C-alpha cells in the first residue's frame, strides 16, 4: 500500500492527480444533498448507469440510490492507482459511492472497461442476470474522445470544431487566466462523421437492444441520455458544431429507443441540462468563459445548480413523484430552464463584450469555476487535510 501527500497537478483541461479522501468527501456531499430532499415516490428500483463515475452519471447514481433507495450497477472506464500514481477521480468516486451505498443497505456493483465494446455489454448482461432484478432505469451518460466500432473494429476520434466555416470568439485560457481569442477551422465531413460515431446515439441503441434481447428490461422501463444546448454564443462550437451533429444523432436514437420501450409502457428521452463544470465541458473552447460569467449571474440570483441538484430536480419534478415529462416541440426535456431564463441570459450577455483579462475576476466567477474544476478531482473539500499523506491504493469491492 502507498501513502503520499497528494496535490493537484493540472495540465490543460485535465488534473492528472486525484485525492481519494477528497473524492470521497465530494461524493458524501452529494449524498447529503439528496438526503436533504424529500424521498422520491414511485422512483426507480433497479438502475443501470452507463458512464457512472463522474458528472451527471455519478449524480444520477447517487440520486437514484439515496433518493429512491434503488439498486445500482455502474459501468465506467477508470484507472486504478499503480506505480505510486493516484487513481483517476472516477475510480475514487466509485469506491466511495459503493461503500456508502453498502452502509445504507443498498446493492451497488460495477464493471470497469470499454462500455462501447460488445465484450463489456456481454459481461454486464451476465452479471445483471445473476445479481439484479430487471432494470427499470437505464442512464446513458458516456463521454469519451474515441470509440471503436464493435462490428468493424475501426476506431473513431471526435473533434470539437465548427461546421461549414471557421469560427473565432472570445475564449478563456484557464491555465494562464487570460481572456484571449480562439480561432478554429471547420470540421471535415470525415471528422463530423467520426464525432457522430463517438458521441451520437448508436451505442445507446446497442445497449438497449442488448438488454432487451437478454430480457432485462422491466415493464415501464425508462432510459435517459443527457445533452446541452446553451446560448447562441456557444452554438458555433456546440449546437451547430461537430458535437451538435452528434447530439442530433442522439435525439434520433432517443426516438428509436422510445419505440422499443413503449412496448413495455416505458419511454426514452434526452434531458437538456445546464452548463456545469465537468471534465468534458472544460475541454470545449469558449464554454469555460461562458460558464464563469454564468456562475456569477446565477449565484447572485440564488439559481445556481451543479450536477446533483440538476438530476435530483429531474427525478423529483418530471420523472417520478407522479409527475409528467415536459417535452418541447423537438421532443426534448429541459432542466436548463434556470440557465436560459431571459433575465439570466440578458445579464450574461451584457457582461460578455466587456470581459477581458484585467476584469476577469470582477465580471465573472472564474474563482468558482476553478474551485468546481478542482472539486472534480477531490481538491478543496471542507474537512479534508491535504497536508497529510493518504492511501492512494483504494480498492473497489
C-alpha positions in Angstrom: 0.0 0.0 0.0 1.2 3.5 -0.7 0.6 6.7 1.3 1.6 10.1 -0.1 0.7 13.7 0.1 -1.5 14.4 -3.0 -1.6 17.9 -4.6 -3.4 19.0 -7.8 -1.3 18.8 -10.9 -3.3 20.4 -13.8 -2.4 20.1 -17.4 -4.7 21.9 -19.7 -8.3 20.8 -19.0 -7.3 17.7 -17.0 -6.0 17.3 -13.5 -3.6 14.3 -13.6 -3.8 13.6 -9.9 -6.9 12.9 -7.7 -7.3 12.9 -3.9 -9.0 9.8 -2.6 -10.3 11.3 0.6 -11.3 14.5 -1.2 -13.3 12.5 -3.8 -15.0 10.6 -1.1 -15.9 13.8 0.7 -17.3 15.2 -2.6 -19.4 12.0 -3.0 -20.7 12.3 0.6 -21.5 16.0 0.0 -23.8 15.0 -3.0 -25.4 12.2 -0.9 -26.1 14.6 1.9 -27.9 16.9 -0.6 -30.0 14.1 -1.9 -30.9 13.0 1.6 -31.9 16.6 2.4 -34.6 16.4 -0.2 -37.9 14.5 0.2 -37.8 10.8 -0.7 -38.7 10.2 -4.4 -42.0 8.4 -4.6 -42.5 5.8 -7.2 -38.8 6.1 -8.1 -36.6 3.7 -9.9 -35.6 0.5 -8.0 -33.0 -1.2 -10.3 -30.8 1.2 -12.2 -28.0 0.8 -14.8 -25.8 3.8 -15.3 -23.5 3.8 -18.3 -20.8 6.4 -17.5 -21.3 6.2 -13.8 -18.1 7.6 -12.3 -18.2 11.4 -12.7 -20.5 14.3 -13.6 -24.1 13.7 -14.5 -23.7 9.9 -14.5 -22.4 9.8 -10.9 -25.2 12.3 -9.9 -27.8 10.0 -11.4 -26.5 7.0 -9.5 -26.4 9.0 -6.2 -29.9 10.4 -6.7 -31.4 7.0 -7.6 -29.7 5.2 -4.7 -30.1 7.7 -1.9 -33.3 9.5 -3.2 -35.3 6.4 -4.1 -33.4 3.5 -2.4 -32.5 2.0 -5.8 -30.1 -0.8 -6.5 -27.5 0.5 -8.9 -25.0 -1.0 -11.4 -22.4 1.3 -12.8 -20.2 1.0 -15.9 -17.2 3.2 -16.3 -13.6 3.2 -17.7 -11.3 4.4 -15.0 -7.7 3.7 -13.9 -6.8 2.3 -10.5 -3.7 3.5 -8.6 -0.4 2.0 -9.9 3.3 2.6 -9.5 2.8 5.3 -7.0 0.4 7.3 -9.2 -3.1 8.1 -7.9 -6.1 6.5 -9.4 -8.4 8.6 -11.5 -11.1 10.7 -9.8 -13.8 8.4 -11.2 -12.2 5.4 -9.6 -12.2 7.1 -6.2 -15.7 8.4 -6.7 -17.0 4.8 -7.4 -15.2 3.3 -4.4 -16.7 6.0 -2.1 -20.2 5.7 -3.6 -20.3 1.9 -3.4 -19.0 1.9 0.2 -21.7 4.5 1.2 -24.4 2.5 -0.6 -23.5 -0.7 1.2 -23.5 1.1 4.5 -27.1 2.1 3.6 -28.0 -1.5 2.8 -28.2 -0.8 -0.9 -26.9 -3.1 -3.7 -24.2 -1.3 -5.6 -21.8 -3.0 -8.1 -19.9 -2.0 -11.2 -17.8 -3.0 -14.2 -14.7 -1.2 -15.3 -13.9 -1.3 -19.0 -14.8 -0.1 -22.5 -18.6 0.4 -22.5 -18.5 0.7 -26.3 -17.4 -2.9 -26.7 -19.5 -6.0 -27.2 -17.4 -7.8 -24.6 -18.4 -5.3 -21.9 -22.0 -5.4 -22.8 -22.0 -9.2 -22.6 -20.1 -9.1 -19.3 -22.6 -6.6 -17.7 -25.6 -8.5 -19.0 -24.4 -11.8 -17.5 -23.8 -10.1 -14.1 -27.2 -8.4 -14.2 -28.9 -11.7 -14.9 -27.3 -13.1 -11.7 -27.3 -10.1 -9.4 -30.2 -7.8 -10.1 -33.9 -7.8 -10.9 -35.0 -6.4 -14.2 -33.8 -2.8 -14.9 -36.4 0.0 -14.7 -34.0 2.9 -15.5 -31.1 3.0 -17.9 -29.0 6.2 -17.7 -26.7 6.8 -20.7 -24.0 9.3 -19.7 -20.9 8.2 -21.6 -18.4 10.9 -22.7 -15.3 9.7 -24.5 -12.8 11.1 -27.0 -12.8 8.0 -29.1 -14.8 4.8 -29.8 -14.0 1.6 -31.6 -16.9 0.3 -33.6 -17.6 -3.2 -32.2 -18.7 -4.5 -35.6 -15.8 -3.3 -37.8 -13.0 -2.7 -35.3 -12.4 0.8 -36.7 -11.6 3.4 -34.1 -13.1 6.9 -34.5 -12.0 10.1 -32.8 -14.3 13.0 -32.0 -13.4 16.7 -32.6 -14.6 19.9 -31.2 -14.9 22.1 -34.3 -17.4 24.4 -36.1 -19.2 23.1 -39.2 -19.2 24.9 -42.5 -17.0 27.9 -41.7 -14.1 28.9 -39.5 -15.0 30.4 -36.1 -13.4 32.9 -33.9 -14.6 34.0 -30.5 -13.5 35.1 -27.0 -12.1 32.3 -25.0 -10.6 31.7 -21.6 -7.2 30.2 -21.2 -7.8 28.6 -17.8 -4.1 27.7 -17.2 -2.9 31.3 -17.7 -6.1 33.0 -16.5 -6.1 35.0 -19.7 -9.1 36.1 -21.9 -7.9 35.6 -25.5 -9.3 34.8 -28.9 -9.7 31.3 -30.2 -9.9 30.5 -33.9 -11.0 27.1 -35.2 -11.0 25.7 -38.7 -14.2 23.9 -39.7 -14.5 20.1 -39.3 -14.2 18.0 -42.4 -17.0 15.6 -43.4 -14.9 12.7 -42.2 -14.4 14.4 -38.8 -18.1 15.1 -38.4 -18.9 11.5 -39.2 -16.3 10.3 -36.7 -17.7 12.6 -34.0 -21.2 11.3 -34.6 -19.8 7.7 -34.3 -18.3 8.5 -30.9 -20.8 10.9 -29.4 -24.0 10.1 -31.2 -26.7 7.6 -30.2 -25.5 4.4 -31.9 -24.0 2.9 -28.7 -27.0 3.9 -26.6 -29.2 1.9 -29.1 -26.8 -1.1 -29.0 -27.0 -1.2 -25.2 -30.8 -1.0 -25.1 -31.1 -3.7 -27.8 -28.7 -6.0 -26.0 -30.6 -5.5 -22.7 -33.9 -6.0 -24.5 -32.8 -9.2 -26.2 -31.5 -10.5 -22.8 -34.9 -9.9 -21.2 -33.5 -7.5 -18.7 -35.8 -4.5 -19.2 -38.6 -4.2 -16.7 -42.2 -3.2 -17.5 -42.3 0.6 -17.6 -38.5 0.9 -18.0 -37.2 4.4 -18.8 -34.0 5.5 -20.4 -32.5 8.9 -20.4 -29.4 10.5 -22.0 -28.0 13.9 -21.3 -27.3 16.8 -23.6 -26.6 20.6 -23.7 -27.7 23.3 -26.0 -26.9 26.6 -24.3 -27.0 30.2 -25.7 -26.2 31.4 -29.2 -22.6 32.4 -28.3 -21.7 28.7 -27.8 -23.7 27.4 -30.8 -20.9 27.5 -33.5 -18.7 25.3 -31.4 -21.5 23.3 -29.7 -25.1 23.1 -31.0 -24.1 23.8 -34.6 -20.6 22.4 -34.5 -19.4 18.8 -34.8 -20.6 17.9 -31.3 -24.0 19.3 -32.2 -24.2 17.0 -35.2 -23.6 14.1 -32.8 -26.3 15.3 -30.5 -28.8 15.4 -33.4 -28.0 11.7 -33.8 -28.5 11.2 -30.0 -32.0 12.7 -30.4 -32.7 10.4 -33.3 -31.7 7.4 -31.2 -33.9 8.5 -28.4 -36.9 8.2 -30.7 -35.8 4.8 -31.9 -35.3 3.6 -28.3 -38.6 5.1 -27.2 -40.4 2.9 -29.7 -38.7 -0.2 -28.1 -39.6 0.8 -24.6 -43.2 1.8 -25.4 -43.9 -1.9 -25.9 -43.3 -2.2 -22.2 -45.1 1.0 -21.4 -41.8 2.7 -20.9 -40.1 5.7 -22.6 -36.8 7.1 -23.7 -35.8 10.7 -23.9 -33.0 13.2 -23.8 -32.7 15.7 -21.0 -31.1 19.0 -21.8 -29.2 20.1 -18.7 -27.5 23.4 -17.7 -23.8 24.3 -18.1 -21.7 22.9 -15.3 -18.0 22.3 -14.8 -17.2 18.7 -15.8 -14.1 17.1 -17.3 -16.0 17.2 -20.7 -17.2 20.8 -20.6 -13.8 22.1 -19.6 -12.3 20.9 -22.9 -14.7 22.8 -25.1 -13.4 26.2 -26.4 -15.5 29.3 -25.3 -17.5 27.3 -22.8 -15.3 27.9 -19.7 -15.5 31.7 -20.2 -19.3 31.5 -20.6 -19.6 29.2 -17.5 -17.5 31.6 -15.4 -19.9 34.5 -16.3 -23.0 32.4 -15.9 -22.0 31.2 -12.4 -21.6 34.8 -11.3 -25.0 35.7 -12.5 -26.8 32.6 -11.3 -25.2 32.6 -7.9 -26.2 36.3 -7.4 -29.8 35.3 -8.2 -29.7 32.2 -6.0 -30.3 30.0 -9.0 -27.0 28.1 -9.3 -27.2 24.3 -9.6 -24.5 21.6 -10.0 -24.9 18.1 -11.4 -26.5 16.7 -8.3 -29.1 19.5 -8.0 -30.0 19.1 -11.7 -30.5 15.4 -11.6 -32.4 15.5 -8.3 -34.7 18.1 -9.8 -35.2 16.0 -12.9 -36.2 13.0 -10.8 -38.3 14.9 -8.4 -40.2 17.2 -10.7 -40.5 15.3 -14.0 -39.6 11.6 -14.0 -41.2 10.5 -10.7 -43.4 11.5 -7.8 -46.4 11.1 -10.2 -45.2 13.9 -12.5 -45.1 14.0 -16.3 -42.2 14.8 -18.6 -42.5 18.3 -20.1 -41.4 17.9 -23.7 -40.5 20.9 -26.0 -41.5 20.9 -29.7 -38.4 18.9 -30.6 -39.3 16.2 -28.0 -36.6 17.2 -25.5 -36.9 17.6 -21.8 -35.3 20.7 -20.3 -33.6 21.1 -16.9 -31.7 24.1 -18.2 -34.7 26.3 -17.6 -33.0 28.4 -14.9 -29.9 29.0 -17.0 -31.9 30.0 -20.0 -34.2 32.4 -18.2 -34.4 35.7 -20.0 -33.1 37.8 -17.1 -30.1 35.4 -16.6 -29.1 35.4 -20.3 -29.6 39.2 -20.5 -27.1 39.8 -17.7 -24.6 37.2 -19.1 -24.5 39.0 -22.5 -24.3 42.4 -21.0 -21.0 41.2 -19.4 -19.7 39.2 -22.4 -18.5 42.1 -24.6 -16.9 43.8 -21.6 -14.9 41.0 -20.2 -11.1 40.9 -20.6 -8.1 39.5 -18.7 -7.9 42.6 -16.4 -11.6 42.4 -15.2 -12.0 38.6 -15.3 -12.1 38.3 -11.5 -14.6 41.2 -11.2 -17.0 40.4 -14.0 -17.0 36.6 -13.7 -16.9 33.8 -11.1 -13.7 32.3 -12.5 -12.7 31.5 -8.9 -15.9 29.5 -8.6 -15.1 27.8 -11.9 -11.6 26.8 -10.7 -13.0 25.6 -7.4 -15.6 23.5 -9.2 -13.0 22.1 -11.5 -10.6 21.1 -8.7 -13.5 19.5 -6.7 -14.0 17.1 -9.6 -10.6 15.6 -8.6 -11.2 15.8 -4.9 -9.4 19.0 -4.1 -10.7 21.9 -2.0 -13.3 19.9 0.0 -14.0 21.1 3.6 -12.8 18.8 6.3 -10.0 17.2 4.2 -6.4 17.7 5.5 -4.5 17.9 2.2 -1.2 18.2 4.1 -1.4 14.7 5.5 -0.3 11.6 3.5 -3.2 9.4 2.3 -3.5 5.9 1.0 -3.8 6.2 -2.8 -4.4 2.5 -3.5 -8.2 2.3 -2.8 -9.9 -1.0 -3.9 -13.4 -1.2 -5.4 -15.2 -4.3 -3.9 
